[in-house]
Amino acid sequence: MSIFNTGINPFKKTKVVPVFYTITDDYAKYAAASISSLMRHANPDRYYRVIIMYDKLSLLNRWRFRNMVTRNVAIEFHKMKFNLYMQIIMHYCTKRSGSGDFFARPVYYYRAFIARLFLQYEKGIYVDSDTILMDDIGKLFDVDLGEKVIAARVDPKVAMVPEFVDYVEKALNVPASQYVNSGVLLMDLKKLRKLHYITQMTDLIKEDVDLVAPDQDYLNVILKGKIMHLDKEWNLQPEGENPAGAKLLHFNLSKKPWYHDDVNCGEEFWRAAKHTWFYGDLMREKEDYSEERAEADAEKIKALIEKADRLAKAGKVLIKL
């Protein structure tokens, strides 16, 4: 264990609650706010291990994270290594880099490696960096998956956009009422290992099919029928949703509180961010966010919808197991 990994479980009779984030340096400041909120709501009688999976994370940023640890919330760093699976993913992303593709970065696929890399855990939680905890994440960990492999919330953004509904049902052959958002996942890691999930995903990626949200699309197709649907409170997306009773806020897609003033529940993000060493960086980023950037972000969302419409109208299923 390096000096940047911390924590020996002080509660030997309780299970470790492993919570995974996948980031690069540019996502570090958002993840820090999320981890800060996790710590604020953590049960003092349980032990949590935050595991940050990364490819590029500066020594300074690791030091900043290291200074956040508490008695019962440790932080561990795991640098992703180059292997055959990574080679396939990097090749797929490289072909799409520079195209404005939201998902043309390998970091979006790191969550698929969790079961394979962390054999010591039978169960784990993955959360996106643009999230804020409003309750103890240990309660999510305690959810009984039964025979299901993962638990996730049905993606509310799909139902809001007819083009996404058509894409999911026609191009992926997944009912829109079952298509889940991959930003918050409760995972049975033993079952994922038995399914050889990472192998299945990379085999499909090698087919080089153009998709709207590849990492999420592959998850929904591969695990179709094996997903428990979480209550919306564990992945509540404040844009367009009533935040009452939220246990986890997810600032999905373009409406980010570190860019805009008028974000529903944005104050919860800043409350968490103030307790991190990244607060100044976040304030400067907000000040530097220009109308041109906002217009560019809006164009990306528009392009995503147009792509979904085009692929749906092509009339063929894109991912075949």
C-alpha positions as CSV (number, residue, x, y, z in Angstrom):
1,M,0.0,0.0,0.0
2,S,1.5,3.4,-1.0
3,I,1.4,6.5,1.1
4,F,-1.6,7.6,-1.0
5,N,-3.8,4.7,0.0
6,T,-5.3,5.0,3.4
7,G,-7.4,3.2,5.9
8,I,-7.4,0.0,8.0
9,N,-10.9,-1.1,8.7
10,P,-11.6,-0.1,12.4
11,F,-14.8,-2.1,12.4
12,K,-13.8,-5.6,11.9
13,K,-17.3,-7.0,12.3
14,T,-18.7,-4.9,9.4
15,K,-18.3,-5.4,5.7
16,V,-16.3,-2.9,3.8
17,V,-18.5,-0.7,1.6
18,P,-16.4,-0.3,-1.6
19,V,-17.4,2.8,-3.8
20,F,-15.7,3.2,-7.1
21,Y,-15.1,6.4,-9.2
22,T,-13.4,6.5,-12.6
23,I,-11.7,9.8,-13.4
24,T,-8.9,11.7,-15.0
25,D,-7.4,15.0,-13.7
26,D,-10.1,17.0,-15.3
27,Y,-12.9,15.1,-13.4
28,A,-11.0,15.2,-10.1
29,K,-12.6,18.3,-8.7
30,Y,-16.2,17.1,-9.4
31,A,-15.4,13.7,-7.9
32,A,-14.0,15.4,-4.8
33,A,-17.3,17.2,-4.2
34,S,-19.1,13.8,-4.6
35,I,-16.7,12.1,-2.1
36,S,-17.1,15.0,0.3
37,S,-20.9,14.5,0.3
38,L,-20.4,10.7,0.7
39,M,-18.3,11.4,3.8
40,R,-20.8,13.8,5.3
41,H,-23.6,11.2,5.2
42,A,-21.5,8.1,6.0
43,N,-22.6,6.0,9.0
44,P,-20.0,6.5,11.7
45,D,-20.3,2.9,12.6
46,R,-19.4,1.5,9.2
47,Y,-16.2,1.5,7.1
48,Y,-16.1,2.8,3.5
49,R,-13.4,2.5,1.0
50,V,-13.5,4.9,-1.9
51,I,-11.5,3.5,-4.9
52,I,-10.4,6.0,-7.5
53,M,-9.6,4.3,-10.9
54,Y,-7.6,6.6,-13.1
55,D,-5.2,6.8,-16.0
56,K,-3.8,10.4,-15.4
57,L,-4.1,11.8,-11.9
58,S,-1.4,14.3,-10.8
59,L,0.5,13.9,-7.6
60,L,-1.1,17.2,-6.4
61,N,-4.6,15.9,-7.0
62,R,-3.8,12.6,-5.2
63,W,-2.5,14.7,-2.3
64,R,-5.7,16.7,-2.3
65,F,-7.8,13.6,-2.1
66,R,-5.5,12.1,0.5
67,N,-6.3,15.1,2.8
68,M,-10.0,14.3,2.7
69,V,-9.8,10.9,4.4
70,T,-11.7,10.4,7.7
71,R,-11.6,7.7,10.4
72,N,-14.0,5.5,8.6
73,V,-13.8,6.6,4.9
74,A,-10.5,5.7,3.2
75,I,-9.3,6.5,-0.3
76,E,-7.4,4.2,-2.5
77,F,-5.9,4.9,-6.0
78,H,-5.8,2.4,-8.8
79,K,-4.0,3.3,-11.9
80,M,-5.4,1.6,-15.0
81,K,-2.8,-0.5,-16.8
82,F,-2.5,-1.2,-20.5
83,N,-3.7,-4.7,-21.5
84,L,-5.5,-6.4,-24.3
85,Y,-8.9,-5.1,-23.1
86,M,-7.6,-1.6,-22.8
87,Q,-6.0,-1.8,-26.3
88,I,-9.4,-2.6,-27.8
89,I,-11.2,0.2,-25.9
90,M,-8.5,2.8,-26.7
91,H,-8.6,1.9,-30.4
92,Y,-12.4,2.3,-30.4
93,C,-12.1,5.7,-28.7
94,T,-9.2,7.0,-30.8
95,K,-11.3,6.5,-33.9
96,R,-13.9,8.7,-32.5
97,S,-11.8,11.4,-30.8
98,G,-12.2,14.9,-32.2
99,S,-15.6,14.1,-33.5
100,G,-17.4,15.7,-30.6
101,D,-18.4,12.3,-29.4
102,F,-19.4,12.4,-25.7
103,F,-17.9,9.0,-25.1
104,A,-14.7,9.0,-27.0
105,R,-12.5,8.6,-23.9
106,P,-11.4,5.3,-22.3
107,V,-12.3,6.6,-18.8
108,Y,-16.0,6.0,-19.5
109,Y,-15.3,2.3,-19.8
110,Y,-13.2,1.7,-16.7
111,R,-16.3,0.8,-14.6
112,A,-16.5,-2.4,-16.7
113,F,-13.2,-3.5,-15.2
114,I,-14.3,-3.4,-11.5
115,A,-15.3,-7.0,-11.2
116,R,-12.2,-8.3,-12.9
117,L,-9.7,-6.1,-11.0
118,F,-11.1,-6.2,-7.5
119,L,-11.4,-9.9,-6.7
120,Q,-11.5,-9.2,-2.9
121,Y,-15.0,-7.8,-3.2
122,E,-18.2,-9.7,-3.8
123,K,-20.3,-6.5,-4.1
124,G,-19.6,-2.9,-4.9
125,I,-21.0,0.5,-5.9
126,Y,-20.0,2.6,-8.9
127,V,-21.0,6.3,-9.0
128,D,-20.3,9.0,-11.6
129,S,-18.2,12.0,-10.5
130,D,-21.1,14.4,-11.2
131,T,-23.1,13.2,-8.2
132,I,-23.9,14.4,-4.7
133,L,-24.9,12.1,-1.9
134,M,-27.9,13.1,0.2
135,D,-28.0,10.0,2.3
136,D,-25.7,7.2,3.5
137,I,-24.5,5.2,0.5
138,G,-24.2,2.2,2.8
139,K,-28.0,1.9,2.5
140,L,-27.6,1.4,-1.2
141,F,-24.9,-1.2,-0.6
142,D,-27.4,-3.2,1.7
143,V,-30.0,-3.5,-1.1
144,D,-30.6,-7.2,-1.8
145,L,-30.0,-7.9,-5.5
146,G,-31.5,-11.4,-5.3
147,E,-30.9,-13.1,-8.6
148,K,-30.1,-9.9,-10.5
149,V,-26.5,-9.0,-11.5
150,I,-26.7,-5.2,-11.0
151,A,-29.2,-2.6,-9.8
152,A,-29.6,0.8,-11.6
153,R,-32.3,3.3,-12.3
154,V,-34.3,3.4,-15.5
155,D,-32.8,6.4,-17.4
156,P,-35.3,9.3,-17.1
157,K,-33.7,11.2,-19.9
158,V,-34.7,8.5,-22.4
159,A,-38.4,8.9,-21.8
160,M,-38.1,12.7,-22.2
161,V,-36.8,12.5,-25.8
162,P,-38.7,10.5,-28.4
163,E,-35.5,10.1,-30.5
164,F,-33.9,8.3,-27.6
165,V,-36.9,6.0,-27.1
166,D,-36.8,5.0,-30.7
167,Y,-33.0,4.4,-30.6
168,V,-33.1,2.3,-27.5
169,E,-36.0,0.1,-28.7
170,K,-35.1,-0.1,-32.4
171,A,-31.3,0.0,-32.5
172,L,-30.6,-1.8,-29.2
173,N,-33.7,-4.0,-28.9
174,V,-34.2,-2.9,-25.3
175,P,-37.6,-1.7,-24.1
176,A,-37.2,2.0,-23.1
177,S,-39.0,1.2,-19.8
178,Q,-36.0,-1.1,-19.0
179,Y,-33.1,0.9,-20.3
180,V,-31.0,2.1,-17.3
181,N,-28.6,4.9,-16.6
182,S,-25.1,3.6,-15.8
183,G,-24.1,6.6,-13.6
184,V,-25.1,4.8,-10.3
185,L,-24.6,1.0,-10.2
186,L,-25.0,-1.5,-7.4
187,M,-23.0,-4.6,-8.6
188,D,-22.9,-8.2,-7.7
189,L,-19.2,-8.6,-8.7
190,K,-19.2,-12.4,-8.3
191,K,-22.0,-12.7,-10.9
192,L,-20.3,-10.2,-13.2
193,R,-17.1,-12.3,-13.0
194,K,-19.0,-15.5,-13.9
195,L,-20.5,-13.7,-16.9
196,H,-17.1,-12.6,-18.1
197,Y,-18.6,-9.2,-18.5
198,I,-15.5,-7.3,-19.6
199,T,-14.7,-10.0,-22.2
200,Q,-18.3,-9.8,-23.6
201,M,-18.1,-6.1,-23.8
202,T,-14.7,-5.9,-25.5
203,D,-15.7,-8.6,-28.0
204,L,-18.7,-6.4,-29.0
205,I,-16.5,-3.3,-29.1
206,K,-14.3,-5.0,-31.6
207,E,-17.2,-5.0,-34.0
208,D,-16.7,-1.2,-34.1
209,V,-20.4,-0.3,-34.1
210,D,-21.3,3.4,-33.8
211,L,-23.5,4.0,-30.8
212,V,-25.0,6.9,-28.9
213,A,-23.8,6.0,-25.4
214,P,-21.5,2.9,-25.9
215,D,-20.6,2.0,-22.3
216,Q,-24.2,2.3,-21.2
217,D,-25.6,0.7,-24.3
218,Y,-23.4,-2.4,-23.9
219,L,-24.3,-2.7,-20.3
220,N,-28.1,-2.6,-21.1
221,V,-27.8,-5.2,-23.9
222,I,-25.4,-7.6,-22.2
223,L,-27.3,-7.6,-18.9
224,K,-30.8,-7.4,-20.4
225,G,-33.2,-9.2,-18.0
226,K,-30.5,-9.3,-15.2
227,I,-31.0,-5.7,-13.9
228,M,-32.9,-4.7,-10.8
229,H,-34.5,-1.2,-11.2
230,L,-33.5,1.2,-8.4
231,D,-35.9,3.7,-7.0
232,K,-35.4,7.1,-8.6
233,E,-34.2,8.5,-5.2
234,W,-30.8,6.8,-5.7
235,N,-30.2,8.5,-9.1
236,L,-32.4,11.6,-9.1
237,Q,-31.6,14.0,-11.9
238,P,-32.6,17.5,-10.7
239,E,-33.1,18.9,-14.2
240,G,-36.8,18.3,-14.7
241,E,-37.4,16.2,-11.6
242,N,-38.7,17.0,-8.1
243,P,-35.7,16.5,-5.8
244,A,-37.8,15.8,-2.7
245,G,-36.6,12.7,-0.9
246,A,-33.4,12.4,-3.1
247,K,-30.7,10.1,-1.7
248,L,-28.3,10.8,-4.5
249,L,-28.4,13.8,-7.0
250,H,-27.0,13.2,-10.5
251,F,-26.2,16.3,-12.5
252,N,-26.4,14.4,-15.8
253,L,-25.6,15.7,-19.2
254,S,-25.2,19.5,-19.7
255,K,-26.8,21.2,-16.7
256,K,-23.9,21.3,-14.3
257,P,-23.8,23.5,-11.2
258,W,-20.1,24.3,-11.7
259,Y,-21.1,26.0,-15.0
260,H,-24.5,27.5,-14.4
261,D,-26.2,29.5,-11.6
262,D,-29.8,28.3,-12.2
263,V,-29.3,24.6,-11.6
264,N,-31.9,22.9,-9.4
265,C,-30.1,21.7,-6.2
266,G,-26.9,23.4,-7.3
267,E,-26.4,24.6,-3.7
268,E,-26.0,21.0,-2.6
269,F,-23.0,20.6,-4.9
270,W,-21.3,23.8,-3.6
271,R,-22.0,22.9,0.0
272,A,-20.0,19.7,-0.6
273,A,-17.3,21.4,-2.8
274,K,-16.5,23.9,-0.1
275,H,-15.1,21.1,2.1
276,T,-12.5,20.1,-0.6
277,W,-9.1,21.3,-1.7
278,F,-10.6,21.8,-5.2
279,Y,-13.0,24.6,-4.3
280,G,-10.9,27.4,-5.8
281,D,-10.5,25.4,-9.1
282,L,-14.3,25.0,-9.3
283,M,-14.9,28.7,-8.7
284,R,-12.4,29.7,-11.4
285,E,-13.9,27.2,-13.8
286,K,-17.4,28.7,-13.3
287,E,-16.1,32.2,-13.8
288,D,-14.4,31.1,-17.1
289,Y,-17.4,29.4,-18.5
290,S,-18.4,31.4,-21.5
291,E,-21.5,31.7,-23.7
292,E,-19.5,30.1,-26.5
293,R,-18.9,27.1,-24.3
294,A,-22.6,26.9,-23.3
295,E,-23.6,27.0,-27.0
296,A,-21.0,24.3,-27.8
297,D,-22.4,22.1,-25.1
298,A,-25.9,22.6,-26.3
299,E,-24.8,21.7,-29.8
300,K,-23.3,18.4,-28.5
301,I,-26.7,17.5,-26.9
302,K,-28.4,18.4,-30.1
303,A,-26.0,16.2,-32.1
304,L,-26.5,13.3,-29.7
305,I,-30.3,13.5,-30.3
306,E,-29.8,13.7,-34.1
307,K,-27.5,10.7,-34.0
308,A,-30.0,8.7,-32.0
309,D,-32.7,9.6,-34.6
310,R,-30.4,8.6,-37.5
311,L,-29.5,5.2,-36.0
312,A,-33.0,4.4,-35.0
313,K,-34.2,5.1,-38.6
314,A,-31.5,2.9,-40.0
315,G,-33.8,0.0,-39.1
316,K,-31.3,-2.5,-37.7
317,V,-30.3,-3.8,-34.3
318,L,-26.7,-2.6,-33.7
319,I,-25.5,-4.9,-30.9
320,K,-26.1,-8.7,-31.4
321,L,-25.0,-11.1,-28.7
